[in-house]
Amino acid sequence: MRLEIHTLDVFTPTRFGGNPLAVVLDADELDDTRMQVIAREFNLSETVFVKSPANAAHSAAVRIFTPKGEVPFAGHPTVGTAILLSELRSGAIETEQDAIVTLEQQAGVVRVGIRLKPGEAGFAEFDAPKLPQDAGALPPLDALAAGLGLIPNEIGFENHRPRCFAAGPAFAMIPVPTLAAIGKAHVCYPHWTAAFDEQGIVGAYLYTRQCEHTTSDFHTRMFAPEMGIAEDSATGSAAVCLAGAMHHFDESPDGTHRRVIEQGYEMGRPSQIIMTNVVRGGVLEAVRIGGQAVRVSTGQIFV
């Protein structure tokens, strides 16, 4: 059997930046084991398998796999898959077009707004299927610092302290005061195991207000070695959790707050994620994640 495949770079307007993604179309006949084998073959942070939706009114059902396991929801697969399906459906883009793509994911149904313009990378934005929740404290500061190859005073800034947040996947949210400190962070075994792997989280998401670009609000990095992701160049699901940390520590006022997150610079794959938080009555009511994606390759896989 041969299946059509596409690869895209996501959260970037240009090829060979952002976070690469593989999408396998018409994957209804593939079982879980085969999908995992294919994801391991691509060896990207995530591979998406597009299947027929349970509800005919929806665009598709999708399954998302890392090289080591399935995840119920992820940001860059949602953005990349929605843009791809919209472009394939639209054909040649001669005028600006808006569309809605509805994806059935294990975390729930995700509606994605698409904007396509001639000669530009497509843009997609979606409401997170689950709002970020405070998932509790993390190990002591010295243990976290050792797991990241840092010293304790290189973690924390202002009133931000390490905390676990979950929006489906759970992340250790690690505030770091400077670009210099976040730049030297790395997975440091055996200390990493005690600090992170034993906490039941997907990975560690480091963030700082110091940025490479004045148009950015946060500079981030994400490590998830137990998921087969040594480092991720753009992590939409962790950006949802960052919205929770922002609301928790910054006590965001009512209104709509748009933030630009830069990631992937240490990997040579710069990415930009647009995060929009809606706060009403002091409550975080919605989190939207947006970004661009561009197709890189297309072909067939023998399965």
N, C-alpha and C positions, 0 to 999 in steps of 0.2 A: 504494500500500500504506500502511496505517495501523498504527502500532505503539503499544502502551500505554507510557506513560512515568510515572515518579514522580520527585519531587525530595525529598531529605531533608537535614536538618542533622545532622551527625555529630560525635560527641564532645561532645555537649551534651544536657541534658535538656529544653531549651526551644527553640522556634522562633526563627529569626533570630540564632542564635549558632552556634558551632562552624564546621564546614567543610561548605559545601553540596556536594551530590552529585546527579547525574542518573543514573537507571537506566532503560535501554531494555529492555523485556521481549520475548521471542520473536524474537530478532534473528538467527535461523539464516540467513536469506536475505541478510543484509548482508555485503558483502565489506569488506576492509581499508580501501579508499579511501573507501567510503561511511561507515564508522564514523568515520574521521578527520574527514570533512566535518561529520558531526553533532556530534562532540565540539567542533570549532571553533565551530559554531553556538551550542552551550550556553555555551562559553567559561568553564567552571568548571575548577577545578584538575584534576578527573577526571570522566569519564563512563564508566559501566559498561554493557556490552552482555551480556545474559544469553542464553545459548544452551543447546541440549540437551547433556547431559553425554555423554562418550564411554563412561563406565561407568554403566549404568542404576542402580546402587546409590547414585550420588552425586546431590546436589540439582540442580546446574547447572554448566555451564562458563561462565566469565566472561572477557571481554576488557576491559582497562582502558586508556583513552586520555586523555592530556592534550590541550590544544589543539594541540600540536605533534608528538605522537608517542605510541606505545604503550609502556607499562611492564609488566614481567612480574609485578609484585606491588605493592600499596599498601595501607596500613592502613585509611584511612577508607573506601575503596570496599569493603573486605572486611567491616568492621563494618556499614556502612549497607546493603549488599546482603543480607547474612545476616539482619539484622533485618527488612528489607522482605519477603523471601521467607517468613520464619517467620510474620510477621503476616498476609500474604495467605493462607497455608495454614491458619492457625488461625481466621481470621474474628474475630468479636467476642470480646474477652478478658474473661471473667467470673471466672476464678480464676487464680491464679499458675500459669504453665506453664514447663517447661524443655524445650528441644529442641536437636537437633544439626543444623546445616546444613553440608554438605560441598561445597566449591567447587573446581572444577578451574581453576587459574590457570596461566599459563605458567611460573611459578616452582615449581609443584608443587601437590599436593592439600592444601587447607587446611580443617581441621575447626574449626568455629566453634560454641562453646557459647552458647546463647541463654537469657535469662530474660525472660519477659513477665509484667507485672503490670497489673491493671486500673487505668486512669487514670494510668499512668506511661510514660515513654519506655522502650523496650526496651533491654536491656543485652546486649552481645555480647563474648566473649573468645576469642582464638585463640592457638595456639602459632605463632610465626614459622616459616615454612617453611624458612628458612635462618638459622643462627646468625651473629651479627656476627663478621667477621674483620678483623683489622688489615690495612689495605690500603696502609700506607706513609706516608711523610712528605709534607708539603705544602711549597709554596714558602716562602721566608723570611718572618719575622714582619712585616717592613715592607711586603712585597708584599701579604700578606693584609690587613693593617690598611688599606692604601690602597684595596684593592678594596671594603672595607666602610665607608669614610668614617670610620675610627677612627684613633687613634694607637697605636703599638706597645704602650705600657704599658696599653692598654685590652683587651688580649688575654692570656689566661692567668690562672689563680688556683691557689693551693696548688701541687700538682705537676701539675696538668692543663695540657697544652700542645696546640696544634692537631695533629690527626692525621686521617687518612682511614680510615673504617671502611665496610665493605660487608656487606650482608645481602641479596644480590641487587643492588638499587640501592646505589651508593656515594655517601657524603656526606662533605664536609669538616666535621669536628666542631670547632667553634670555641668554646673556653671563654672567657667574658667575666666580669670580676669583679663588676660592679654592674648593677643595673637601669637606672641612668642611662646607662651606656655602651651596653647592649644596646638601649635605647630610641632612641638616635640613629643606630644602624647603618642603612645603606642600600646598595643597589647603586650603586657609584660607577664609572662608565665614564670613561676607557678602562682604568683599573687593574683592574677586575673581570675582564676577559678574560684577562689574564696570570695572575692569582691563582687563578682558578677554572675558566673555560671550557676552558682548555687541559689540564686535569688528568683529563678523562674522567669527571667526577663529575656526579651529578644536580643538586646544589646545595650551598649552605652552610647548616649548621645551627648556630645560636648557642645556647649554654646558660649559665645562671648559677644559683647557689644562692639568690640573692636573689629573692624572689617577692612577688607581689601579695597572696597569701593564706598564712596560717600553716599551712594544711592541705596546701600544695603543697611539693614537694621541689625542683623545677627550673622555671625560667621560660625559655621557648625562643622562637626565631624561625627561619624557614626561607625562604631566597631561592633561586629556581630560574628565572631569567628565560629561559634558553635552552630550557626545557621549556614556555614560555608561562605560567609561574607567577611573577608579580612577587614575591608573598609568599604563603605558605600559612598558613592559620589553624589547622591541626592536621595533623601529619604522622606517621602511625603507623610507616611504614617507617624514618623517621629516628629515631624513638624506639627502635626495635630496635637501631640503631647506637649510640645513647646508652648502651644497656645494655652494649655492648662497651667503650665508653670508660670507663664506670664501673668495669667489672671490671678493665680494663687499668690505670687510674690509682689506683683506690681499693683494689685487691686485696681484693675482697669476700670475707668469710668464708663457710664452708659454711652453707647454709640457704636459705630463701626470703625474698626481699627485695622488698617492695612500695613503689613510688614513684609519686607523683602529679605529672604534668607539666602545667603550664599554658602555653597558647600562644594566639595570636590577639588578645591584649589591645590591642596597638598598632593593630590593624585594626578594633577595635570588635566583634570576634566571639570572645568568650572561649570557650576550649575546655579540656576536662580529659581527659587520657589516663592510664589506669592501666597502669603497666608493672610486671610481676612477673618477677624474675630468680631462677632456681634454680641454686645453685652446689653441686657435690658434688666432693669430692676436689680442691678448688682449681680446678675446671674449670667454666666457664659451660655448664650442661647444657641449659637451656631459657630462652626469653624469651616471655612472654605479654603480649599487648596487649589492653586492654579499654576499653570506653566505651559511652555511650548514643547513641541516634539517634532522631529524631522526624520523621515525614513532614510535608512542607510543602505539596506540590501533587501533583495527578495529572491526566493528560489523554492526548492522542494526538499523535503526530508523523506528518506526511505524508512518506514516504520514496520 
